[in-house]
Amino acid sequence: MKPLAACGARLAAFLLALFLVLPVFAQYTDPVVINDLGGPQEFARRRQDLAKDLKTGYLVLFARVVLPEANHYREDNDFFYYTGLADPGAVMVMDVSRGEVTIFEPQQSPRVKQVYGANLLSMTPEQQETLGFKTVRPLSSLDTVLASYLGKEIDVWLRLTFPDKADGARPETGRDYADEYAHPYGDPTPGDRAALKKLAERYPAAHQRDATSFIDQMRNIKTPQEITVLRRNGKLSAEGIKEAIAHAHPPMFEYQIEARADFVFRNGGAQGWAYPAIVSSAENINTWHYFNDRRQIQPNELVVFDFAADLDHMTMDITRTFNISGKFTPEQAKWYAVDLESQKASIAMLRPGNTYEQVADAGKAVFEKNGIGKQWYGFPGHFVGLATHDVLRATGPVRAGQVVTIEPIVEFPEKQMHFRVEDTVLVTENGPEILSSAVPKEMGEVEKLVGSSQ
C-alpha cells in the first residue's frame, strides 16, 4: 500500500495536469492566474486553513455584483483569495466543520452566455471540478439552502468589516461608504452592506460573526506562489517606471509619462493597474494622490511618478522623484538625498526580530538629523498584496513573508517641492528583498536615466 502523502501528491499532480489541458471557457475567471497562484488545490488549502480557525458554523463570502465602468473586471479580494474565481454575482458558502463548499452562481440565458461568456454554473461538471468545485448551484437556490443552514441558532461567518480593493484599503472603503451615508441621496446600504443587512433580517436566529481578522492574518503572510508573482510584478512595474523616465523630457504632458509605463505593464501581461497613475508637477506636486495627469511639465520642474501594475491579482507600489530636465538643482538634490537616506535606513531595519516601530524610528532619525523632524507622518508605508494598501497596519513585530512599502516624504509646499522614493519590500528570514530594485533610485543614476531614450 502506497503512503497516503505520496498518493495525495500524485493526485494533486494529476489534477494540475488535467487543469492545464482541459479547456475552461470563462469570461473573467482565468485558469492561468489560478495556476500561477498554486492551482485549485492551493485555494482549497486556504479554505481548509480558514475553517480550522473558524471551527463551527457556516462561512458566506460574496463576489462583486456590478461590473466596473470602462475597466476590466477585478474580483472582490476576499472572495478571490478563497476561490480563485472571478464571477460577478457569485456566492461561496462553506460548511466550516466539514470543510464542504458550495458555489452559487447567476443562471445564464443562452444569449447572456453567448455575449459575456460562461460563468462557473454554465460550465460542464468536469470543468467545474477542474477549477476545484464539485458543488455548483443556481443563485436562485441560495436562500433555500441558507434557510436549512441558518434557520436556527448557529454561527454565520461573514466579512462584517469593509471590503478592500486594488487601490484602496478596508478603511478607505469605509470612508467611501461614509460619503454615501452623508449624501442626502446616497445609498443607505452601499457595497456589501445590503447583503449583510438582508442576511440579518432573513435569518435572525443565526449569530453573525466577523471572519475578517482571520482572513487578514492569512493574507498578511504571502504564500510562496504569491511571492513568485510579486517578484514578477516588481520587475515588470520597475521596467515600466524606467521606460517612462527614460522618455521624460520638457515640455511633455504628465499623461505621456503615464502612457509609457502603462504600455510596458499591459504589454508584459498585467491585467491592469494597482492604482491610477500619479504624475504630479508644479502646483500639483504636493497633492499626494494627484490622478488627473493633464498638465504640461516645464523645464527644471520636479516630477513625482507613482505607478505600478496589477498582475495575477497581486499589486505593487513604486515611486520615483526626478527633475524633468535630468539634473536636480542644488536645493532639490539636498532634499532628495535626505529622503533617500531615510528610506534606506528604514529598509535596513526590515528584519525579523525588529518591530515596525523601530523601522519607523530609523527613518525619522534621518529627518530629525536634518532639521525636518516635524515633517514625519508616522510609519512611512503600508502592506502590499491583493490590495496596494493591503490588510492590517504595519505595527508590531516584523515577520518573514510580509510585503511592505517604505516611502518617506519630504516636502515644502511653498516651494512646490515634494520628494518621495518608494519601494515595495519582501521581508525574508535573511532580511529585506527590494522587489522594485530594478528601477534606479541613486541620485546620479536617476539623473542619467531621465530622457536617456530621447
N, C-alpha and C positions, 0 to 999 in steps of 0.2 A: 504494500500500500504506500502511495506517494505521500510525503509530508504535506500537510494542509497548506503551509505557506507557499510551497512550490506550485501546488495546484492553483492557488489564488493568483500567483504571479503569471502563470501561463494563461489563465482565464483573462486577466487584465490585458495581456499582450494580444490575445485573440480578439477581444472586443475593440482594442485600439486599431488593430489591422482592419477589422470589419468597418469600423467608424471611418477609416480613411478611404476605403474603396466603395462603400455603399453610397450612392448619390443621395444627398439630403437637400431637397428643394425648399428653401425658406427665403422669405424676403429679408428679414433682419437678423435672425439667428445665424451666426457664422461658425460653421464647424472648424474652420482654420483657427479662429480665435480660441474656441474651446480646446482644441488640440494644443495650441501654444501654451495654454494655462494648465495643462496636465491631463486633458481628456475628461470624459464624463465621470470617470472614477474619482478624479480629484474633487469635483463638485459634490459627488456623493460622500466623500470623506468629510468635507466641510459640514455637510448636513448632519452626519453622524456625530461629529465632534460637538456641534451645537446642541444636538439632542441630549448628549451626556451632561451638558451644563444645565439645560432647562429641566430635565428629569421627568416631568409629567405634563399631561395636558396636550394641547394642540398649538402648533405654530402656523400663523397665517401671514403670508407676505404678498404684497400686490405689485404687479408690474405697472408701468405708466399706462395711461389710458389715451391721452391726447398726443398726436404726433407733433413734433416741433415745427415751427414756421420756417420754411425755406432752409432746412438743415437736415442732416442725416439723423435718423432715429438713434437715440442712445438710451439704453435701458436704465431703469432705476438701479442704483448701485447695489443695494442690499439684495434685491430680487436676483440680479445678475450674479452676485457673489455666491449665491447658494444654488443656482440653477444653470448658469451659462446661457440661458435663453434670452432672447430679445423679441418678445411678442406683446404688442400693445393689448391691454385688457386682461392679461393672464393673471391667475391667482395660484399660489402654491400653498397647499395645506399639508402639514406633516403631523402624523400621529407620533408624538415625542417618544413615548415609551416603546413603541415598536419600530420607530425609525422609518415608517412607511410614508411615502409621498404620493399625493395626487396633484396633477396639474389640471386646472380648469381653464379652458380657452373659449373665446368667442367662436360660435359656429359660423363658418363662412358659406355664403352662397357661391354657386359655381362662378358667377360673374365677379364677385369680390376676390375669389381665389385667382381668377384669371388676371385681374387688374393688379392686385397687390401681392400676389404670391401666397403660397400656403403657410399657415401657421402650424403649430405642432399638432393640433387636433385634425387638420386636413391631411396629415401625412399618414403613411401606412404604419401598422403596428411595428413592423421591422425598423422603419426609420425612426419612430418614436423611441424604441428600445436602444437603437444605436446612439441616440442623444442622451440616453440614461434614464428613460422614464417608461415604466411598464403600465402605469395607470393614468390615462388622459381622458378627461370627461368634458362635455359641453359646459360652458359657463352658466347656462340656464339651470343646471342641476346643482349649482353651488349651495343654494340655501336649503335644498332638500337634504344634502349631505350634512351641512352645518347644523341643521335642526336636530339631527340624531347625535351629533357630537357635543353641541354646546347648549342643548336644552336642559341643562342641569348644572349643579354646582361643580365647576371644573375650571382649571386654568386655561385661558386662551392667551398665548404669547403673541404680541404684536410689536411693531415699532411705534411706540407711543410718542417718542420724541420726533424731531423733524427729519425728513429725508435730506441727503446731500446730493450734489450733482457735480459734473465735471469741473465747473468753475465756481462752486460755492459750498461752504461747509454747512453743517446742520444749523448752527446759529444764524448763518446768513439766510438760509431758507426761512428760519423763524422770523427774521426781520421782513422778508418778503410777505409772509403771512400777516404780519402786523400792519403792513401798508394796506393790505386788503381789508383788515378789520377797521382801520381808521377811515377808509374812504367811505363816504356816505352811500355809495352804490357798489361797494366792493363785495366780493364773495364771502359770505359768513363762514363757509367751510372750504377754504382753498386747499388745493393739492390733495393730499391723502386724508384730510380731516373729515371729509364726508363719509369715507369708508369706515373710519373708526367710530363715528357717531352712529352710523346705521347698525354696526355690529352690536354696540351697547344697547341700542333700542330694541333690536330683534332678539337678542339673547341676554336678557338682564340677569339670569342666574349665573352665567359664566363670569369668572373673575378675570378682567383684563389685566395682564401683567406686561411689563415693558422688557422686551428682549434686547434693547439697544446696547446696553452695557456689555452683554456677552458678545454681540456682533462686533462691537468696536474693538474689544480686546483681541478678537481673532484677526480682524482686518489690519490692526496696527502692526502686527508682525508678519512680514511678507513671506510667502512660500518661495521655495527655490524657483518654481516656474514664473512666479510674478517678478522675481528679481532678474531672471533672464530677460523678460520683456522690458523691464525698466532699464536695464543696461542697453538694450537695443534702442529704446526711446531716447535715452540720454545721448547716444551717439547721433541719432537722426536729428533730434532737436538742436543739438550743438552744431551740426552741419548746416542746418537752416539759418541759424543765427550768424554763423561765419559767412555764409554766402551773401546774406543781406548786407552785413557790414562791409564786406569786400566790394560791394557795388554802391556803397553810400558815397554821395558827393553833393556839394551845393551847386545850384539850388535844385532840390528834388522834394517831392511830396512825401509826407510821412507814410502814406499808404503804399508808396512804391517800395519802401523798405519792408513793410509787412508782406507785400506780394512776393518778394524774392524768397523769403523764408517759407511762406505758405506753399509755394510750388515745391520746394525741397521736401517738406513734410508729406504732402499728398503724393508726390512722385515716388517717395520712399515707402509708401504703403500705409501711412497713418489714416485712420478713419475720420479724423477731424482735428480740432484744436482742443488743447487742455483748457484754454480760456481765450477770449478775444485779445488780439494783439494790443499791446501798449507801445506806441511810438510817440513819445512826447518831446516837445522842444519849446523854448522861449516861454510865452505866457502859460503854456500847458504843462510845463515840466514839473511843477510842484503839485499837480493833481496826480496822486499816486496811481489811481486806476483810470487813466485817461484812455478811452477807447475810440474816440472819434477818428483820429489819424488822418485829418484832412488838410493840415497846414503845410505850406511850403517852407522848408528849412533853409535858413540863410547861412552864409559863411561864418565859421567860427562859433556856431551855436552848439551847445551841448544837446545830445540826444540820449534819452533813456529808452532802451529797447528791451521789452519784457514779453516773451512769447515762447510757446512750446507746443508740441504735438500731443494728441491723444491716440495712443497705439494699443490695440487689443484691450481697450477699456482701462488702460493704465496711463496716468498722466505724468507730466514733467513740468519743471518750472525753472527758467533761466532768465537772468537779466544782465545786460551789459550797458555801460555808460561810455560814450565816446564823443569827441569833438568832430563834427561833420566834415571839417577841413583836414582832419588827420593829425592834428597836433594840439594837445592841451595847452592852454595858456598857463603861465606860472601859477596863478591862483587856482585854476582848475586842477592842475597837476598836484598841488599840495593836498587838496581835499580828496581827490581820487586816491591818493596814496594812503591817507588816513582810513578811508572806507575799506580799502583792500586789506590793510594791516589788521583792522578789526575783524573782518571776515575770516582771515586766515587764523587768527587767534582763537576764534570760536570753533572753527572746523577742527583744529588740532585737539580740542577737548572732547570731540565726539567719540568717546571710547567707553565700553562697558566698565563700570566702576566709578565713573563720574556721574554727575547729575546735570540736568538741563539748566539748573540754576547756576552751576559752575560754568557751563558753556556760555551762558549769557554774561556772567561776570567777566569772563576773559575778554569778550568783545567790548564791553562797557569800559574796561580799564584803559583801552586804547583811546576811546573818546575822551575820557577824563584827563589822560595824559596830554591831550591836545587842546584842552580847554573847552570842549563842547559836550561835556557830560550831560547837560540839560536836554540835549537832543536825543538821548537814548529813550527808546519807546517800549522797553521790555524785551522779552526773548525775540531775537531777530530772525524769525522764520516760523515754519509750520510743518506738520507732517504731510507727506505726499503719497498717493496711491490711486485708488479708484477715483478720488477727487483731488484736485490740485490743493485745496485746503482740506486735507483728509481728516478722518475721525480722530478725536482726542486732542488735547493740548500737550505741547512739549513741556512737561514738568516731571520732576522726579528722576528716577534712575534712567540712564541711557542704556538701551537694550539692543543687542545684535538683532538684525532683521528689520529694524525701523528705518524709514526713509524720511529725511527731513531737509528742509531748505535752510540756508544761512544767508541772510540778506540785510545787513545793517544799512541804515540810510543816513547820509549826511546831506543837509540841505540848508539853503539860505534863500528863502522866497523873495526877499527884497532885491536879490541879485539874479533871480531866475536861475538858481543853481540847485541841482539835485543829483546826488551820486548814489548809485545802487549797484553793487556787484553781488549777484545771486547765483548760487549753485545748488543743485539737488544732490544730497549725500546719502549713501547707504552706510549704515553702521554695521561693521563686521566685528568678529571677535578680535581681530588684529588691528582695529581702528577704522578710520573713515575711508571710504572709497567714493571719490567725487564722480558721479555718473555723468556730469556735464563737462568734464575736464577737457573735452576736445575743442572747446571754443576758448581762445586766449583771454586772459584777464590781466597779465602783467602789463604795466603801462606801455612799455616800449613795443610789445607785441601787438597790443590793441591799436596803437598809433600806426604801426606798419600795416596792419590789416585793412584799415579804413581806406576805401577807394582803390585797393590794390588790383582789382579786376577791371578797372576802367581802361 
